[in-house]
Amino acid sequence: MFKLSPECDAFIKKESTRYETVHSAIIPALFRVQQELGWVPPEAVSHISGLLKVPDSHVNEVLYFYTMFNKEPVGKLHVQVCTNVSCAMNGARELHESLCKHFNVENGQISKDGKVTVSKVECLGSCGTAPMMQVNDNYYENLTTESAIRKLKELGA
Amino acid sequence: MQTKLLSEHYDKPEFQKIDGYKKHGGYVVLAKALKMDPKAIIEEVKASGLRGRGGAGFPTGTKWSFLPANGEPRYLLCNADEGEPGTFKDRLMMERAPHQLIEGMIISAFAVGSKKSYIYLRGEYDESRRVIEGALKEAYAAGLLGKNILGSGFDHDMDLYMGAGAYICGEETGMISSLEGLKGQPKLKPPFPAVQGYLRKPTIVNNVETLAAVKYIIRDGAAAYRKYGTEKSPGTKLFSVSGNVMKPGNYEVPLGITLKDLIFNVCGGLKPGRKLKAVIPGGSSAPVLNADESMRATMDYEGLAQLGSMLGSGAVIVIDDSNSMVDLLDVIMHFYHHESCGQCTPCREGTGWLSKIVHDIRHGKADVRDIDLVKKVSEQMMGKTICALSDAAAMPAISFVTKFRDEFEQHLKNHAGSRESGETLHA
């Protein structure tokens, strides 16, 4: 049976009364699950809806609307390279391609050792320090391919 | 050239914490405001001519005065869902001066009679989240939030809510849907949020920079604020400059500065040997300016409107002659297709078609009639949807293919029947 840590369940229950409406707790609940598991497996949906006492469909519509929720597993390091306009002008697409090549993955794929997923994403609000990547929760800016790979190695890639 | 009002203390790490903030006059303006008549604060903001700094440029005081007069519960929402490509000014403010935003918000909440506010922060801004969460704790501990703030009898609670990656949630009614725990789909207006917003209660949604500016308007008075900027676009503005300039970054300057000054003096100009080709003056939805227009543009609401573009969020993307306009439009159209919420047919279908057609043009799999088709599709997307995302996609498309028509035609000639080597870069 699908289970989350007691802390995770407690967090979701607490969020359910934090806002004016219980539905507002869905996004925080999904984030918390993702923090624990690295992604949001389908079984988590009915688990959350059970805790919040909302229909599964409400949790699903939120899960599938927002891009930050991983609907499939990702590597330990989720490397997101912004390739929107200012970054594209400063070599972000080439950076993304180099990282894919270096870790021998396609866009969005997990490396064989499970350590890295490289994804192309839209604007992350770091346009003056392009190109950049977000690795899990943190931004790394003004990158070159070399400095990006060096940083990822430091982070355990 | 730079006029630092909001960004004056950005370079001081201590400004992030409440003690450091107080050392530089923090929360003094709040104490002053709480002794004022809330109506007088609204009048002062009206008199200042402050216009929304998130993109639409709507007069802030006027927006506030749309609230119903009776004592119904009402909400204040801070739009910190900074997502317009090219924009990174709110992130810096939240990381460097979180209390400045909080103080501006409490003053604004007092003015509009709101007991509860939310900062709706884009999900990716984790560093901003950490800083704001810390600052909110400090503000509560110091009695600046909660019950009976500074002995004034005014109660106000403030909370932080994280978005989860959707550009559309920067649209105020999309943000409200998201905060309500739904898909972030915009709602038809009217009713405007000031009448029926969050949970159908009267709601004011203002951008981070707008709310921070309120503090300085109350500190110095509307007349002093009006010393900066122009008659119709008063005040200072934070511009996020990116692309091909020597010194990209956030710069606070008076509205009305020429774009030429901003690029060549404030931002150190272009890279050696490069020529200016185009500028997107207000985030990726703003119609692009060619080099000639850029050299004539003044950075205020009217000046850019005169050139058929807009100030938007103040995101200036500088494009030199090393870029292909076809390539950049492809990147921009891909973005809007990705971000359409799917609610309105002209937007859902139109952004998809625009992205496909421009992508095909880029890869030489189109002919010259497809350039006209981009324009035709775009024109059918304007003004036909619940929110402005459809227009936001159509405006750059029309301006790119109109102003750089020759380049689009030349590109098709050069790539006729071919598949460009760069194709795999942007699948």
Boltz contact constraints between the chains, C-beta under 6 A:
constraints:
  - contact:
      token1: [A, 20]
      token2: [B, 199]
      max_distance: 6.0
  - contact:
      token1: [A, 21]
      token2: [B, 181]
      max_distance: 6.0
  - contact:
      token1: [A, 23]
      token2: [B, 181]
      max_distance: 6.0
  - contact:
      token1: [A, 24]
      token2: [B, 181]
      max_distance: 6.0
  - contact:
      token1: [A, 26]
      token2: [B, 181]
      max_distance: 6.0
  - contact:
      token1: [A, 27]
      token2: [B, 164]
      max_distance: 6.0
  - contact:
      token1: [A, 61]
      token2: [B, 183]
      max_distance: 6.0
  - contact:
      token1: [A, 65]
      token2: [B, 183]
      max_distance: 6.0
  - contact:
      token1: [A, 66]
      token2: [B, 164]
      max_distance: 6.0
  - contact:
      token1: [A, 66]
      token2: [B, 165]
      max_distance: 6.0
  - contact:
      token1: [A, 66]
      token2: [B, 166]
      max_distance: 6.0
  - contact:
      token1: [A, 67]
      token2: [B, 165]
      max_distance: 6.0
  - contact:
      token1: [A, 68]
      token2: [B, 123]
      max_distance: 6.0
  - contact:
      token1: [A, 68]
      token2: [B, 164]
      max_distance: 6.0
  - contact:
      token1: [A, 68]
      token2: [B, 165]
      max_distance: 6.0
  - contact:
      token1: [A, 84]
      token2: [B, 85]
      max_distance: 6.0
  - contact:
      token1: [A, 84]
      token2: [B, 335]
      max_distance: 6.0
  - contact:
      token1: [A, 85]
      token2: [B, 85]
      max_distance: 6.0
  - contact:
      token1: [A, 85]
      token2: [B, 284]
      max_distance: 6.0
  - contact:
      token1: [A, 85]
      token2: [B, 328]
      max_distance: 6.0
  - contact:
      token1: [A, 85]
      token2: [B, 331]
      max_distance: 6.0
  - contact:
      token1: [A, 85]
      token2: [B, 332]
      max_distance: 6.0
  - contact:
      token1: [A, 86]
      token2: [B, 86]
      max_distance: 6.0
  - contact:
      token1: [A, 86]
      token2: [B, 242]
      max_distance: 6.0
  - contact:
      token1: [A, 86]
      token2: [B, 243]
      max_distance: 6.0
  - contact:
      token1: [A, 86]
      token2: [B, 317]
      max_distance: 6.0
  - contact:
      token1: [A, 88]
      token2: [B, 331]
      max_distance: 6.0
  - contact:
      token1: [A, 89]
      token2: [B, 243]
      max_distance: 6.0
  - contact:
      token1: [A, 93]
      token2: [B, 425]
      max_distance: 6.0
  - contact:
      token1: [A, 122]
      token2: [B, 335]
      max_distance: 6.0
  - contact:
      token1: [A, 123]
      token2: [B, 85]
      max_distance: 6.0
  - contact:
      token1: [A, 124]
      token2: [B, 124]
      max_distance: 6.0
  - contact:
      token1: [A, 125]
      token2: [B, 82]
      max_distance: 6.0
  - contact:
      token1: [A, 125]
      token2: [B, 88]
      max_distance: 6.0
  - contact:
      token1: [A, 125]
      token2: [B, 91]
      max_distance: 6.0
  - contact:
      token1: [A, 127]
      token2: [B, 86]
      max_distance: 6.0
  - contact:
      token1: [A, 127]
      token2: [B, 88]
      max_distance: 6.0
  - contact:
      token1: [A, 127]
      token2: [B, 242]
      max_distance: 6.0
  - contact:
      token1: [A, 128]
      token2: [B, 88]
      max_distance: 6.0
  - contact:
      token1: [A, 128]
      token2: [B, 242]
      max_distance: 6.0
  - contact:
      token1: [A, 128]
      token2: [B, 248]
      max_distance: 6.0
  - contact:
      token1: [A, 128]
      token2: [B, 249]
      max_distance: 6.0
  - contact:
      token1: [A, 137]
      token2: [B, 126]
      max_distance: 6.0
